[in-house]
Amino acid sequence: MEKHYTDSKVKGVSTGTTILAAIFDGGVVIGSDSRASIGGEYVSSKTINKVIQVHDRIFCCMAGSLADAQAVIKSAKSHLSFHSVQMESPPLVIAAASVLKELCYKNKDELQAGFLTAGWDSKKGPQVYVVSLGGMLISQQVTIGGSGSTYIYGYVDAKYKPNMTREECLQFATNALALAMGRDNVSGGVAHLVVITEKGVEHVVVPGDKLPRFNDE
Amino acid sequence: MAAAASMVPIFGHQISSKNDLVPDWSREEVSTGTTIMAVEYDGGVVIGADSRTTTGAYIANRVTDKLTRIHDRIYCCRSGSAADTQAIAEVVSYQLGFHSVELDEPPLVETAANLFRASCYRYREELMAGILVAGWDRRKGGQVYCVPIGGMLVRQPVAVGGSGSTYVYGFMDSNYKPGLNKDQCLELTASALSLAMERDGSSGGVIRLASISEDGVERRVILGDQLPRFSTH
């Protein structure tokens, strides 16, 4: 039977991965697993951080080819800081997402990288944007991505409610990542979560043995 | 849960066809890209399926019955190629009926599952069939057996299958607990199928449910407007 094609078409080190971002009342949570693998057969890193800060209150999660994603983010960070200097104010979350989108769209034939962008700005508050593989940009309340995300669509659809509290949203994100890591062999390790609000940024790392367990394990 | 029927994804069929003069439903094989589920409870089993059969992008049958009777208290849920699964189910039905007459008593669910496995494994190169066998017998009560593509056989308390099943593994892992009663199983099955039907393009239509126990088989249908709904976002 045909192999289940997820990231196995991506050459080199790929982040077969699970990433998610969700808006709660007053902020946004963005998180990911921490596994990087080569072709799904060898785990090249157990503790890679896929949640990258691109500005004070704007973070990105990457999916797809690790090399492509890192290159795009490096370029986007420099564009964004220049833009921020020109505007003399912190960039909007949509500006960050747009910069990523331009890079992904203009170079769609060479690149294989997708992003979730989440953050807080003074104009629109907490926001989440998705830049898909070909360079589409959309805004959503909650979004998941990466190879492990297919297993948690049902869970996210059932459990996500708008205007949750910070604690509820953190628990929801941790559970979702744990469930995906339990089913996807190219997602795993620890759960990296970042909570972004008007007041600031907080990193939460949930190591593998502290992840929620579900009764069939 | 074992990795049940990983369907050839619909994007494996050509999306941008060079031959646009001929519609894809005349070229594509009829497939039950689907979501099926079976759950054991103390005293029986609950099985459920969506009702969509597709040929390419055309929905050939939007009210399909994928819950097929094999014997009085043994049913199977079919996913994969519609032709293959219908043919296998007919063959197993016949073999089981004959065996039951020889034995002069109702057949075991494990026997039915093994007959499915024998056919699916022997002809694994030609077939594309992922099947859940579920039923009740006097020896072991309610049982669910999974026979995915390739012809493995494993018994599980809960099993999901078909292209839509990947989307609800997380939901199942977090919501299933051992020791549910029949009504809880029915609710869990309806919710999981509804979530999968929302996300999988090859699953949809109505939800067909059946519960099998010592007392017999009870079938019901949940129509589109009565499907369990979750918060929209």
Interface residues (C-beta under 8 A of the other chain):
Chain A: M1 E2 H4 Y5 Q140 Q141 V142 T150 Y151 I152 Y153 G154 Y155 V156 D157 A158 Y160 K161 P162 N175 A176 L179 A180 G182 R183 F214 N215 D216
Chain B: M1 S6 V8 P9 G12 M128 I149 G150 T166 Y167 V168 Y169 G170 F171 M172 D173 S174 N175 Y176 K177 P178 S191 A192 L195 A196 E198 R199 F230 S231 H233
